[in-house]
Amino acid sequence: MQGSDLANACKTAVKNGYAGVEIVQAKLGMTDADFAALLRRSVDEGAVQHFTVLKDGQRYGCLRAVEAGNLPAAPTEQELTQKAAKLRRQKTYYSKKKRDALSQLTELAEEAGPFDGVPSGPGGERAALHLYNDLRDAAHTLLGQLAARRGVTVKDLYGELGIEVGD
């Protein structure tokens, strides 16, 4: 079976401009392993595009048949150089943002002073909880901004940073 076979199956299963991976696989009656191999070959050949859509909070694998002659042109060396320069600028920008965020967190920690447990006296537990919530909110805000700038979800960013969602 060739990439063009997968592209033809996509065309007949198209819904809203794309076909669900499961629908196409079922239409072809292939095992997961065989279909995965065909999908890799088909993408490499440029017969189909494989992408993910988000619908009702769920991610779905989708395929789109590529019409002959509509394949995107390979980027020129100049375009690749420009993209690399842009990525270096973004890396520098986000590195500075990270340093600034760490600096802000350090200032907050210094402002809060040493913490050796729950403060004594009336309202000590409440004050400690309030401080914890302020620090947590500041961290969540910074992580949310970083995720938005990177174009990823906060959950994906947590995974990159090794933070468990419940932390």
C-alpha positions as CSV (number, residue, x, y, z in Angstrom):
1,M,0.0,0.0,0.0
2,Q,1.3,3.5,-0.9
3,G,0.9,7.0,0.4
4,S,-1.5,7.7,-2.4
5,D,-3.8,4.9,-1.1
6,L,-3.9,6.6,2.2
7,A,-4.5,10.0,0.6
8,N,-7.4,8.5,-1.4
9,A,-8.9,6.9,1.8
10,C,-8.6,10.4,3.4
11,K,-10.5,12.0,0.5
12,T,-13.4,9.6,0.8
13,A,-13.6,9.9,4.6
14,V,-13.2,13.7,4.6
15,K,-15.3,15.6,7.1
16,N,-14.9,19.4,7.5
17,G,-11.7,19.3,5.4
18,Y,-10.0,16.6,7.4
19,A,-10.5,12.9,8.3
20,G,-10.1,11.3,11.7
21,V,-7.2,8.9,11.9
22,E,-9.4,6.2,13.4
23,I,-12.0,6.6,10.7
24,V,-9.3,6.2,7.9
25,Q,-7.7,3.3,9.7
26,A,-11.0,1.5,10.1
27,K,-11.9,2.2,6.4
28,L,-8.6,0.5,5.3
29,G,-9.0,-2.3,7.9
30,M,-5.4,-2.2,9.0
31,T,-3.7,-3.1,12.2
32,D,-2.2,-0.3,14.4
33,A,1.4,-1.2,13.5
34,D,0.7,-1.4,9.7
35,F,-1.3,1.8,9.7
36,A,1.4,3.6,11.7
37,A,4.0,2.5,9.1
38,L,1.8,3.6,6.2
39,L,1.1,6.9,7.9
40,R,4.9,7.6,8.4
41,R,5.6,6.8,4.7
42,S,2.6,8.8,3.5
43,V,3.7,11.9,5.4
44,D,7.3,11.5,4.2
45,E,6.0,11.2,0.6
46,G,3.9,14.3,1.1
47,A,0.7,12.5,0.2
48,V,-1.0,13.4,3.5
49,Q,-0.6,15.9,6.3
50,H,-1.0,14.6,9.9
51,F,-2.1,17.1,12.5
52,T,-4.0,17.4,15.8
53,V,-7.3,19.2,16.3
54,L,-8.8,20.2,19.6
55,K,-12.6,19.6,19.9
56,D,-14.6,19.7,23.1
57,G,-11.4,19.7,25.1
58,Q,-10.1,16.5,23.5
59,R,-7.2,16.1,21.0
60,Y,-7.9,14.1,17.9
61,G,-5.4,12.9,15.3
62,C,-6.5,14.0,11.8
63,L,-5.3,13.6,8.2
64,R,-5.6,15.7,5.2
65,A,-4.9,14.5,1.7
66,V,-2.4,16.8,-0.1
67,E,-3.3,17.5,-3.7
68,A,-0.5,17.0,-6.2
69,G,1.1,20.3,-7.0
70,N,-0.1,21.9,-3.7
71,L,2.9,20.7,-1.7
72,P,4.6,23.6,0.1
73,A,7.9,24.5,-1.4
74,A,11.0,23.7,0.5
75,P,12.3,26.7,2.4
76,T,15.2,28.5,0.9
77,E,18.5,28.9,2.7
78,Q,17.7,32.5,3.3
79,E,14.3,31.6,4.9
80,L,16.0,29.1,7.1
81,T,18.6,31.6,8.2
82,Q,16.0,34.2,9.0
83,K,14.0,31.6,11.0
84,A,17.1,30.6,12.9
85,A,17.8,34.2,13.7
86,K,14.3,34.8,14.8
87,L,14.5,31.7,17.1
88,R,17.7,33.0,18.6
89,R,16.1,36.3,19.3
90,Q,13.1,34.6,20.9
91,K,15.5,32.4,23.0
92,T,17.3,35.6,24.2
93,Y,14.0,37.3,25.0
94,Y,12.6,34.4,26.9
95,S,15.9,33.9,28.8
96,K,15.6,37.5,30.0
97,K,12.0,37.0,30.9
98,K,13.0,33.9,32.9
99,R,15.7,35.8,34.7
100,D,13.3,38.7,35.5
101,A,10.7,36.2,36.8
102,L,13.2,34.5,39.0
103,S,14.3,37.9,40.3
104,Q,10.7,38.8,41.1
105,L,10.3,35.5,43.0
106,T,13.5,36.1,44.9
107,E,12.3,39.6,45.8
108,L,9.0,38.2,47.0
109,A,10.8,35.5,49.1
110,E,13.1,38.1,50.6
111,E,10.2,40.4,51.3
112,A,8.4,37.6,53.0
113,G,11.4,36.8,55.2
114,P,12.4,33.5,56.7
115,F,9.7,31.0,57.2
116,D,10.2,28.5,60.0
117,G,6.7,27.1,60.2
118,V,3.4,28.6,61.1
119,P,3.6,32.1,62.7
120,S,2.6,32.1,66.3
121,G,-0.1,34.3,67.7
122,P,-3.7,35.0,66.7
123,G,-4.3,34.5,63.0
124,G,-0.9,32.8,62.4
125,E,-2.2,30.0,60.4
126,R,-4.4,32.4,58.3
127,A,-1.3,34.6,57.6
128,A,0.7,31.6,56.6
129,L,-2.0,30.4,54.2
130,H,-2.4,33.9,52.8
131,L,1.4,34.1,52.1
132,Y,1.3,30.7,50.5
133,N,-1.6,31.6,48.3
134,D,0.1,34.9,47.2
135,L,3.3,33.1,46.3
136,R,1.4,30.3,44.5
137,D,-0.7,32.8,42.5
138,A,2.5,34.7,41.5
139,A,4.1,31.5,40.3
140,H,1.0,30.4,38.4
141,T,0.8,33.8,36.7
142,L,4.4,33.7,35.6
143,L,4.1,30.1,34.4
144,G,0.9,31.0,32.5
145,Q,2.5,34.0,30.8
146,L,5.5,31.8,29.8
147,A,3.2,29.1,28.4
148,A,1.3,31.7,26.4
149,R,4.5,33.2,25.0
150,R,5.7,29.7,24.0
151,G,2.3,28.9,22.5
152,V,1.9,25.8,24.6
153,T,-0.6,24.8,27.3
154,V,0.3,25.3,31.0
155,K,0.0,21.6,31.4
156,D,2.6,21.0,28.7
157,L,4.9,23.6,30.2
158,Y,4.6,21.9,33.6
159,G,5.7,18.6,31.9
160,E,8.7,20.4,30.4
161,L,9.7,21.8,33.8
162,G,9.1,18.5,35.7
163,I,6.3,20.0,37.7
164,E,3.4,17.8,38.6
165,V,0.0,19.3,38.0
166,G,-1.0,18.9,41.7
167,D,2.1,20.8,42.9
